């Protein structure tokens, strides 16, 4: 029993990976900036500083939309990928998706459009087509052990 625990700690499993720090800061900063900007604009609207003030309902819809977008930015930047010897898992605030090695048919690469940085990201393809694929976040800060783990999985064509 001790040898299994020792081997896990020797390899450092489970290993946790996040989006690289500068990308995370950008999205969190964007969320903060938008919330502050639209809070100030809302206060100015309510004080009737602008020549054409919006109705309260329109102002509430705009603020709600901005708040939801800011929440999405922070959520997107704070997803985690947890790598274990026999599984890979991605977690968000309220959900968790996990695929064991025996549930994975392989990996393929996805690509962001050039307008969004053109970065590549891993798509872990589930063997069971009724399960969703696990799209790992772009700009994921990985290490050699992560790359080695991914190289043990078969590379799939885009059509899969």
Secondary structure, 3 states (H helix, E strand, C coil): CHHHHHHHHHHCCCEEEEECHHHHHHHHHHHHHHHHHHHHHHHHHHCCCCCCCCCHHHHHHHHHHHHHHHHHHHHHHCCEEEEECCEEEEECCCCEEEEEHHHEEEEEEEECCHHHCCCEEEEEEECCCCCCCEECCCCECCCHHHHHHHHCCCECCCCC
